[in-house]
Amino acid sequence: MSQSPSEQEAAEHAATIRSLNDAFRRNPTVGRVVITPGVDALQHGERTRLLLSVVGFDAFDAGNDPYNQHDFGAIDQDGLTYFWKIDYYDPDFDMGSADPANPDITRRVLTVMRADEY
């Protein structure tokens, strides 16, 4: 069964966002990264291992990625669960982005937190 034009447009929009999110997550130096106090409190090696797990994350499924945009993940490390989330802002980081698929008007922020800090 083929998709309607609006379904096709929505799928293409999600694919663009997904591609941009994957590129940012794999190279977070091109945006902003925020860590919460729980992540900051980790020893350097533990924090580095967690951040490398975020960069390499690929365990997306319908439960953690319902819109197929690769903007959220959960990682278990040393008996704790951590979340990471990508949010979209305008160029001044004042408001949400009008279109996360448009990199000219969107700034991405990756937040890494302990699940109990959510």
C-alpha positions in Angstrom: 0.0 0.0 0.0 1.4 3.4 -1.0 1.6 6.4 1.3 -0.5 9.5 0.7 1.4 12.7 -0.2 1.0 14.0 3.4 2.3 10.7 4.8 5.2 10.7 2.4 6.0 14.3 3.4 5.9 13.4 7.1 8.1 10.4 6.5 10.7 12.5 4.6 10.5 15.2 7.3 11.2 12.6 10.0 14.0 11.1 7.9 15.7 14.5 7.6 15.4 15.1 11.4 16.7 11.6 12.0 19.7 12.2 9.8 20.6 15.5 11.4 20.1 14.0 14.9 22.4 11.0 14.1 25.1 13.3 12.7 24.9 15.5 15.8 24.9 12.7 18.3 27.9 11.1 16.6 29.7 14.4 16.7 28.2 16.4 19.5 30.9 19.1 19.2 28.8 20.7 16.5 26.1 21.6 19.0 25.6 22.0 22.7 25.9 19.2 25.2 24.4 19.5 28.7 25.0 17.1 31.5 23.1 17.0 34.7 24.6 17.0 38.2 24.2 13.2 38.4 26.3 12.7 35.3 28.8 15.4 36.3 29.3 13.5 39.6 30.6 10.4 37.8 34.3 9.7 37.8 36.0 10.9 34.6 36.3 7.4 33.1 32.7 6.5 33.9 31.4 9.8 32.4 33.6 9.3 29.3 32.3 5.7 28.9 28.7 7.0 29.2 29.2 9.8 26.6 30.8 7.3 24.2 27.7 5.1 24.6 25.5 8.0 23.7 27.7 8.7 20.6 27.5 5.1 19.5 23.8 4.5 20.5 21.8 2.6 17.9 19.2 0.6 19.9 16.3 2.5 18.5 12.9 0.9 18.6 9.2 1.8 18.7 9.3 2.1 22.4 12.1 4.8 22.6 11.7 6.3 19.1 8.0 6.4 18.2 8.5 9.2 15.6 11.6 7.6 14.1 13.7 10.8 14.7 16.5 9.3 16.9 16.1 12.0 19.5 16.0 9.9 22.7 17.8 6.9 24.2 18.3 5.0 27.4 21.5 3.4 28.5 22.2 1.1 31.4 25.6 1.5 33.0 26.9 0.1 36.3 23.4 -0.7 37.5 22.0 2.8 36.7 19.9 4.0 33.8 20.8 7.2 31.9 18.7 9.0 29.4 19.9 11.2 26.6 17.6 13.6 24.6 18.0 16.0 21.7 16.0 19.2 21.8 15.6 21.8 19.1 16.1 25.5 19.5 16.1 28.7 17.4 19.5 30.2 16.5 19.5 32.2 19.7 18.6 29.3 22.0 15.6 31.4 23.2 12.7 29.3 21.9 11.9 26.0 20.2 12.9 25.7 16.6 10.2 26.3 14.0 11.4 23.4 11.9 13.9 20.9 13.4 14.5 19.6 9.8 16.0 22.9 8.8 19.6 23.2 10.1 19.8 26.9 9.1 17.2 27.8 11.8 17.8 25.0 14.3 20.4 24.5 17.0 20.5 21.1 18.7 21.1 20.5 22.4 22.0 17.1 23.7 21.1 16.5 27.3 22.5 13.5 29.2 21.0 12.7 32.6 20.5 10.0 35.1 16.9 8.6 34.7 16.1 9.6 38.3 16.9 13.2 37.4 14.2 13.3 34.7 
